[in-house]
C-alpha cells in the first residue's frame, strides 16, 4: 500500500518505523501533544488560543545519497503531492545534490551625521579588530561553538532623503541558529564604539534579511525516460519544461509566479520546523531581483552529453535547527528530528532541494496537461468537506466532481444535500 493510501494512523506508524523518532515525537508531529496554550502565551503577545494547519510528509526525497522525510505545514492542496512527485522524478537520476555556505549573517549599523564618508570608512577599517572584539564579547556561547564575528564591511550611501550615510556590516558566523537575536545583540554592543570612531550618530541597528553570504544550492539530473507519461514522450516533456523555464527567464510576470511555486515547498518546510519563513521569503525575492529584474530562482537546461534534464537552484537560506520556535514548539522540534539534519548548513541544502522538487513537478504539470487537473482533484476534497461531508462521503463526492469535471463549492453542496436526502429516505 502506498503512503497516501494509508490511514493517518498508519502513516504515523510507518514514519516511526522508518526514522528514529519516538512515540512522543510522532504525537507532537500529529498535533495531539503539540503546542500548549501556556507555551503559546510565551511566544506572542495577547495570545487567545491556538490555530492549526495540516502537517503532511513529502516522500521520495533522496538528498546527498540519503533518504529524507520532509514535513510540510501548508493549507494549500497539492503542494505535498507535487513535492513528492518532483522528488520521485529526481530519484531516477540519483536524487538531489545539496549544499550551503557557512552560516554567515549580516548585521547593519546606520551611521549618520558624517561630513566625510571616506575618512569615516578608513577609521572603521583601522579599528576593525576592536569592533570585532566587542561584538564577540556579546556572544560567549556562540564563540564556544566555533561561531562569532568574522568581519566588518563598509558601504557608503552618498545620497538619500536623510542625507549621506555610512553603513557598517557586521558579519557573524551564527552556527546552527537563524541568528537574528545574536546579530542584533552584537550590533548594540558595538554601536557606541562606532560612534566614537566615526564621530557620527548610529541610528538603526538591525540584521539584514538579504542573507547573500548564506546561500543554499541544490541540483538534480533527470534521465529523459523518467519524464515520459501518458501520451507524452520524455523528449517532448523535456522540451516543454525548457520552454516553460525560458518563459520565466525572460518575463518578470512569469518569474514571480515561478518563484512563488518554489516557495510553496520551502515555506511549508520552514513553517513545519518553526523557522522564520518571512525572512527567507524576503531574502529569496530580493536575491531573484538582484540585477534589477526579477529572475527565476531555479534554472533548467539539457545536458549536451547525457541528454538529461539538469536543474539548479540557489537562494539565501537563513535557517536554524536550534533556538527560537524550534525549541519552544514540540511539533517543530520533532519535525527537525524527523528530517535528521545535523547542522543548519545541512538543513539549508535540504530546504533548497524541496524548492527544486516543487518547481520540477510544477513545470512538468504546467507544460503538459495543465496545473488544474491534479490540483483541482485534490481541491475537490476540500470543497466536499466544506459542504459538510465527512469521511467516506467526502471522498465519494470529491470523486464524482472529478469524474464529471464539475469541481465547485456549489456542486459539492448540491451533492451533499442529495446524499443527505437519500440517507433520510
N, C-alpha and C positions, 0 to 999 in steps of 0.2 A: 504494500500500500504506500502511495506517495505521501509526502509530508502534508500537502494541502488537503488530502482526502481524509486525514486523521481527525479525530475529535481534539478539542483544545487540551483535554487531559492527556491524551495520547501523545500530543506534540511535546508537552512539558516533560513527560516521562522519557521520551526519546532523547531530548536535549540533555537530560540528566545523565543518561547512559553514555552519550557520545562525548560530552565535555565534562570537565572537572568542576561541576557545580553542585552545591549541597541542596537539600530539600528546602532549607530556609531561603537560599538564593533564588531557587525556582519560584517560591511563593512571592518573593519580592518582585521578580520579573512579572508575575501574573497580576500584581496589584493587590493580592489578598493581604499581604503584610507589607505593603509599600509605605509611602509617606504618611506619617501620623499627623493629626491636626496640631499637636503640640510642636512637632518639628517644623511644620509649615508656618506656624506663627513666628518662629525664629528666623525664617528665611526671608519673609517680606513683611511690609508694614500693612496694618489694617486688614489682616487676614480674616476671612469669614468662612473658610472651608477649603475643599479640595476640588479639583477639576480633572477628569480622567480623559485620556485618549487611548486608542488601541496600541498595544505593543505587539509587533509582528517580528518574524525571523526570516531574513533573506537567506536562501540556501545556495549551494553550488559554488561558493567562493573558494578558490584556491589562490592564495596570495603568498608570493615568495616560497612556493612549494608546500605551503601549509593550509589545511582545511580550516576555514574560519566561519563561525556562525555570526551573522550580522543582525543585531537587534535594531529595530526601527520603530519609532513612535511618530505616527502621522495620521491625519484624519482622511486623507485622500485615497480613494480606492485605486488599485492597480500599481501603486508605487512599489510595494514589496514584491509583487509578482514580476514587475518589469526588472527590478534589480536581480532577482533570482534568474530570470530568463537571460539577461545580459551576461551574468556570471556563468551560466550553463554554456552559452556560446563560446565565451572566452576559455572555458575549461578545455575545449577541444584543442587549443593551442598551448596548453600548459598553465592556463590561468593568467594571473596578473603579476607583474613585477612592480614593486612599490618601494619608495624610499622618501626620506625627508631630511631637510637640513638640520643642523644643530639648532636647538630651540632658542634662537636669539630674538628678543623682543626689543622694540624701540620705545623709549620714553622721551617726551618733548618738554623742554623749558622754553617759554616765550619770553624773550628779554627785550624790553622797550626802553625808550629814552636815551638812545645811543647816538652820538654825533658822528662817530667814525666806526662803521661796522668792521672794516678791515683790521683796525687796531684792536678792537674788542675780540675779534676772532683769534688774532695772534696771541692775545693774553690767555684766552681759554686753552689754546693748544699748549702753551708753555706751562700751564697749571693742570694739565690733564690728569697726571698721576695723583695730585692732591684731591681732585674731584672724584676720581675712581675709588680712592681710599675711603673717602667719606661715604660714598654710596655703598661700599662693601660693609661698612660698619652697621648699616641699617638692616642687613640680611645675613646674620651669622650662620643660621641654619642652612641657608642656601649655599653658602661658602663651604660648609662641611660636606654637602652633597656634590661638590665639584662644580657648582654654578657660580653666579655672581656677575658683577660689572666686568665688561671686557674691552670697551672702547667708548670714545666720545667723538662725535662728528659735529660739524657746524654748518648750518645753512644760512645764507643771507637773503632776506627779502627786502629789496630796495624800496619798493613802493607798495603801499596798502592803504586802506581807509584809516588805519591807525598810525600811519607813518612807517618809516623803516624799522625793521626788527631783525634780531638775530635769534635763530632757533638752534638750541643745543640739543643734540640727540644723544641720549644715554643708551648704550647698547648693553643688554644684560642677557646672560645665559640663564634661563629660568628653569632648566631641567624638566621635570615631569608635570609642572603645573601650567595653566594658561598664562599666568604671570601678571595680570593687571594690578593686583594689590601690591605685589613686590615692586613693580616698576614705579607706581605712584608713591609708595613709601620712600624709595630711594631718591626720587626727584625732590621730595620735600626735604630730604636730608642734605641735598647739595644746593638748594635754591639760594640761601643766604650767602653762601660762599661764591656762587656765580655772580651775585650782585656786587660783592666786594671786588672780585676780579675785574669785572667789566665796567663798573660804575653805573650800570643800568638798573632797571626795575623788572623783576620777574613777575609775570602775571600767570599765565596758565602753566600748570604742572600736571601733565596727563600722558598716558600711553597713547601710541598710535595704533589704530586697527589696520593700517596698511602694513601688515607684517611681511614685508618683501624680503626680509632676511631669514624668513622661516617658511620656506616653500616646501610643498609636498608634491610628489610626482608619482604617476602610475602609468603603465603601458600594457598592451596586450597585442598578440599576433594571432589572428583568426584564420584558419585554413578556409579556402573558398567553399569546399564541400560542406562545411559546417553552417554556411549561410543559407543553403537551399532549403525551401519548404514549400509545400503545396505545389502550385504550378510555377513557382519561381526558381530558376536555376541559381547556383551560387554566384556565377559571374554576373547575372542580372541584378541580384541583390547588392553585390559589391559596388557595381556601377551606380546604382541608385543611392546607396549610402554616401558615396563620394560626391554625388550631385547635391545631396542634402547638406553635406558638410561645406561644400563650396558656397552654397547659399548663405550659410551663417558667416563664412569668412568675408563675404562681400557686402552683406546688408546688415546694418545695426538693428533694424527692427526684428529680423530673424535671430540675430546673435543673442539678443536679450532673452528671447523665449528658449533658445537652445541652452543658454546658461541656467535659466530657471529650472529646466528639466534636470540638469546636473545637480542643482542644489536641492531638488526634491529628495534625492537619495542622501546627500551629505547632511542636510538639516535633520532628516529623520534619525540618523545615527547620532548626531550631536545632541538632539533632544533626548534620546533614549539614555545617553550616558551623562546627562547633566552638564553638558558643555554649553558655552555661550555661542549659540548658533547665529545670533545677530552680529557678533563680532566677525565671525568667519564670512557671513554674507557680505558685510561691508567691505572686508578686505578682498574677497573674490571679485566683486563687481568693479572695485577700483583697479584691481590688477588687470581685469579684462579691458579696461579703458585707458591703460597707461600710455598708449601712443596717441591719444586724442580721439579715438573712435572705439566704441565697444566692439570687442572681438570675442570669438568663442574661446572658452577655457580649454576645450579639447580640440584635437586635430586628428584627421584621418587621411590615410594615403594607402596606395597599393605598393607593396614591396616588389620592386622590379625583379628581384632574384627568386623569391619563393612564390610570388603571386598572392601572398596572404594580405588580408586587411590588417593594417597597423594602426593602432590607436594610442594616443598620448594625451595626458592631462597634466597641467601644472597650475598651482594656485597657492596663495598664502594659507597656512593652516595653523592658527594659534589655538591649540587644544591641550587639554591636560588629562591625566588619568588619576591625579590625586588633588585634594583640596576642593573648596567650594561645594557646589551641589553634589559633586561626585562622592563627597564624603558624607554629606548630610542625608541624601536621599538613598534609601536602601535599594530601590529599583535601579538607580543609576550605577551604584557600586556593583550590583550583580551583573548589569549589562557589560561593564568594563571587564569583570571577571570572566564572563562568557566569551568575550572577544579574545582574551588571552594576551593582549599586548603587554610587553614588559617595560615599555617606555613611551613617553609622549611622541617621540620620533616614530616609533613603530606604529603607534595608533594613527598618527597623521597620514602615513602612507596607506594604511588600510582604508581610512575615510576617503582618500583620493581615489582609490580603486573602486569604491562603491559609486562614486560620482561617474566614473568612466563606464562602469557596467550599466548604470541607469541610462547614460547617453547612447550606448550601443543599442540597447533594446528600443529606445525611443526612435532613433534614426531608422532602424530596420522596420519598425511598425509604420512610421510616418511615410516612408518612401515606397511601401508596398501596399498593404491592404488598408492603411489609414489607422490613425490612433484611436478612433472611436470604437472600432469593433471590439477590441479587448477591454478597453476602458469602460465602455458602456455596459458590457456584460457583467463586470464587477459592480458597476454603479447601480445596476438593476436590483441587486441585493439590498443596497442602502434604501432604495425607493420602496421596496417591498416592506422593509422594517419600519420605515417612516409612515407607511399606510396602516401600521398596526399589526402586520403579520409577524408571526414568530416561528422559530424552529423550522420544521419540515414545510410548513405552509409558506413561509417566506421564500424558501428555496424553490418551491413549486411555482409561485407567482413570478419570481425572477426568471425562471427557465421559460415560462410561457411568453413573457415580454420579449426575451431574446429571440425565441423561436419565431415570433410574429414580427420581430423588428419594430416593436412599438414600446420603446422604453421611455416612460414618462411618469411623473408623480400622479397625474390624473388617472392614467390607465391602471397603475398599481392600486390606487384607491378603489377603482371600479372592480377589479378582480378580487380584491379583499372583501368588498361588500357582497359580491356574488357568492364567495366561499362561505361567508357568514350566513347568508340566506339559505344556502344548501344544507349547512350543518344543522339549521333550526327547522328544516322542513320535515 
